[in-house]
Amino acid sequence: MSTTTSDPSTNLGTKLMGDLVAAASASFFVAPMVSAVDKALVENASGKERLVTSFFKSLGECIKHPIQYVKAPQFRWIWFVYGSTYAAANVVDTVCAANKKDSGFAKWISTSVINTYASILKDRAFARLFGASSAPKATPMGSYAAWVGRDLLSMAFFFTLPPIVGQKIADYTGDPKKGYYAAQFALPLMLQFVTTPVHLLGFDIYNNPTGRTVKDRVDFMKKDYFKNVGLRMVRMVAPWSVGTIGNRELRTYIHQKFAEGKLGKQ
């Protein structure tokens, strides 16, 4: 499902500027929750801190010291990941609309590449910041393989399956839009039962690159399974439901205001 905006009175460069503003704004507001979850997952995996303790400690820091929190590396990394992903989606939508092309496939490819690359950079940084080792070390290929597999599967569930599943739901509800949004909301959450242990496996390989059997790896992925899945579900709502919708609505609002001449004038 693609989203296009047509404002004939607004030039392409101005629209693209609005795309970047919308992406940066939406990602800024989802970053506190997501960074708290990701830090908690890594610290729990490394044994540094209990899952729930770390999560609420981060939220407390965000509330008590918001300025310091937004300057912290974990916040900036999450802002970068989702800001770049939303920006890619927005820019593709705008360029495709200007050329009267459907944006669906191009948006899926661009967001997949950018989100996967940015997420792997973020995961490597989080492993070094909050992993078991006190000093940064090289990230094993096994960790990269786990994270790439997670993201490839995730992008399929985020961009490819929702329109298909949404149409099936619409056959019963009679409302294609509601069917699509129901699928877009539910599928990322369901996927966490599969991708959460794969996500954590990457950190286990980073923290313990040698001396672990397959059984050890499986036992690790089973540890706190439902707690980890539940927290990852909370994490998915922020960027892939609230953040995505907020980015889309803000982008539309900015484009409309530029078209009406209410923005960009002194």
C-alpha positions in Angstrom: 0.0 0.0 0.0 1.5 3.3 -1.0 0.9 6.8 0.1 1.2 9.8 -2.3 0.6 13.5 -1.8 -0.1 15.8 -4.7 0.3 19.6 -4.2 0.8 21.2 -7.6 1.6 24.6 -6.2 4.5 23.3 -4.2 7.9 22.5 -5.8 9.7 19.2 -5.3 12.5 20.6 -3.2 10.1 22.1 -0.7 8.2 18.9 -0.4 11.3 16.9 0.2 12.3 19.4 2.9 8.9 18.7 4.5 9.5 15.0 4.2 12.7 15.3 6.2 11.1 17.5 8.9 8.2 15.0 9.3 10.6 12.0 9.6 12.9 13.7 12.1 10.0 14.9 14.2 8.2 11.5 14.3 11.3 9.6 15.1 12.3 12.0 17.8 9.0 11.2 19.7 9.3 7.4 19.4 13.0 7.3 20.3 12.6 7.5 24.2 10.5 4.3 24.4 12.4 2.4 21.8 15.8 3.3 23.2 14.7 2.2 26.7 13.5 -1.2 25.4 16.6 -1.8 23.3 19.0 -0.9 26.1 17.1 -3.2 28.5 17.2 -6.1 26.1 21.0 -5.8 25.7 21.7 -5.3 29.4 19.6 -8.3 30.3 21.3 -10.4 27.6 24.7 -9.5 29.0 23.7 -10.0 32.6 24.4 -6.3 33.5 20.9 -5.5 34.6 17.5 -7.2 34.9 15.1 -6.5 32.0 12.4 -4.6 33.8 14.8 -2.8 36.1 16.8 -1.4 33.1 13.7 -0.4 31.2 12.1 1.6 34.0 15.5 3.1 35.0 15.8 4.5 31.4 12.3 5.9 31.5 13.0 7.5 34.9 16.1 9.1 33.5 14.1 10.4 30.5 11.5 12.0 32.8 13.9 13.5 35.3 16.7 14.6 33.0 15.2 14.9 29.5 17.9 17.1 28.0 20.7 14.7 29.1 18.7 11.8 27.9 18.3 13.1 24.3 22.0 13.7 24.3 22.7 10.0 25.2 24.0 7.7 22.5 21.2 5.2 22.8 18.6 8.0 22.1 20.6 9.4 19.2 21.0 5.9 17.6 17.3 5.2 17.7 16.5 8.7 16.4 18.9 8.0 13.5 17.5 4.5 12.7 13.8 5.6 12.4 14.5 9.0 11.2 16.4 7.6 8.2 13.7 4.9 7.6 10.8 7.4 7.7 12.7 9.8 5.5 13.4 7.1 2.9 9.6 6.2 2.8 8.6 9.9 2.6 11.1 10.8 -0.1 10.2 7.8 -2.3 6.5 8.7 -2.0 7.2 12.3 -3.0 9.4 11.5 -5.9 7.1 8.8 -7.2 4.1 11.1 -6.9 6.0 13.8 -8.9 6.6 11.2 -11.6 3.1 9.7 -11.4 4.5 6.3 -10.4 3.3 3.9 -7.7 5.7 4.0 -4.7 5.0 0.5 -3.2 7.9 -1.6 -4.5 10.4 1.2 -4.5 9.5 2.2 -0.9 9.8 -1.4 0.3 13.3 -1.8 -1.3 14.6 1.6 0.0 13.3 1.2 3.5 14.5 -2.4 3.7 18.1 -1.4 2.7 18.2 1.7 4.9 16.5 0.2 8.0 18.6 -2.9 7.9 21.9 -1.0 7.5 21.0 1.5 10.2 19.7 -1.2 12.6 22.9 -3.2 12.3 25.0 -0.1 13.0 22.8 0.5 16.0 22.9 -3.0 17.3 26.7 -3.1 17.0 26.9 0.2 19.0 24.5 -1.1 21.6 26.5 -4.3 22.0 29.6 -2.2 22.6 27.9 0.2 24.9 25.9 -2.2 27.1 27.3 -5.6 26.4 29.3 -7.9 28.7 32.7 -6.6 27.7 33.9 -3.4 29.3 35.9 -2.6 26.1 34.6 -2.4 22.6 35.5 -5.4 20.4 35.0 -6.6 16.9 31.5 -7.8 16.1 31.4 -11.5 15.1 29.9 -12.4 11.7 27.4 -14.6 13.6 25.9 -11.5 15.2 25.6 -9.8 11.8 24.0 -12.9 10.3 21.4 -13.0 13.1 20.6 -9.3 12.8 20.4 -9.4 9.0 18.1 -12.4 9.1 15.9 -10.6 11.7 15.6 -7.5 9.5 15.0 -9.2 6.2 12.1 -11.2 7.8 10.8 -8.1 9.5 10.7 -6.0 6.4 8.6 -8.6 4.7 6.1 -8.5 7.6 6.1 -4.7 7.7 5.8 -4.0 4.0 4.8 -7.0 1.9 2.3 -9.0 4.0 0.0 -6.3 5.5 -1.7 -5.5 2.2 -2.3 -9.2 1.4 -3.5 -10.1 4.8 -5.5 -6.8 5.1 -7.4 -7.8 1.9 -8.3 -11.1 3.5 -9.6 -9.3 6.6 -11.5 -6.9 4.4 -13.4 -9.8 2.9 -15.0 -10.2 6.3 -15.2 -6.6 7.5 -16.1 -5.0 4.1 -13.6 -2.2 4.8 -10.2 -2.5 3.0 -8.7 0.4 4.9 -9.6 -1.1 8.3 -8.4 -4.5 7.1 -5.0 -3.0 6.1 -4.4 -1.2 9.3 -5.5 -4.2 11.4 -2.9 -6.3 9.6 -0.2 -3.5 9.8 -0.7 -3.4 13.5 -1.0 -7.1 14.2 1.7 -8.6 12.0 4.7 -6.9 13.5 3.6 -7.9 17.0 3.0 -11.6 16.0 6.5 -11.6 14.3 8.2 -10.9 17.7 7.6 -14.5 18.7 10.1 -15.5 16.0 12.5 -12.5 15.7 13.0 -11.7 19.4 15.1 -14.8 20.1 17.0 -14.2 16.8 17.6 -10.6 17.8 19.0 -11.7 21.2 21.1 -14.5 19.7 23.1 -11.8 17.9 24.0 -10.3 21.3 24.8 -13.7 22.9 27.2 -14.4 20.0 28.8 -11.0 20.6 29.1 -11.5 24.4 30.2 -15.1 24.1 31.7 -15.7 20.7 33.3 -19.0 21.6 32.9 -21.9 24.1 29.1 -22.1 23.6 27.3 -25.2 22.3 24.1 -25.1 20.2 22.2 -26.2 23.3 23.7 -23.3 25.2 22.5 -20.9 22.5 19.0 -22.4 22.5 18.8 -22.3 26.3 19.8 -18.6 26.2 17.1 -17.8 23.7 14.6 -19.5 25.8 15.5 -17.5 28.9 12.9 -14.9 29.8 11.3 -15.7 26.4 7.9 -14.3 27.1 9.2 -11.2 29.0 11.5 -10.4 26.1 8.8 -11.0 23.5 6.4 -8.8 25.5 8.8 -6.0 25.7 9.7 -6.3 22.0 6.0 -6.0 21.3 5.8 -2.8 23.3 8.8 -1.6 21.3 7.2 -2.4 17.9 4.1 -0.3 18.6 6.1 2.9 18.9 8.0 2.9 15.6 5.7 0.8 13.4 2.3 1.9 14.5 2.4 5.2 16.4 5.5 6.5 14.7 4.6 5.5 11.2 1.1 7.0 11.4 2.5 10.1 13.0 5.1 10.5 10.3 2.5 10.1 7.6 0.0 12.5 9.1 2.7 15.1 9.8 4.1 14.8 6.3 0.6 15.4 4.8 0.0 18.4 7.1 3.4 20.0 6.2 2.8 19.4 2.4 -0.7 21.0 2.7 0.6 24.0 4.6 3.4 24.6 2.0 0.8 24.3 -0.7 -1.4 26.9 1.0 1.6 29.2 1.4 1.4 29.2 5.2 4.9 27.7 5.7 8.2 28.7 4.3 7.4 32.5 4.1 9.0 35.2 6.1 
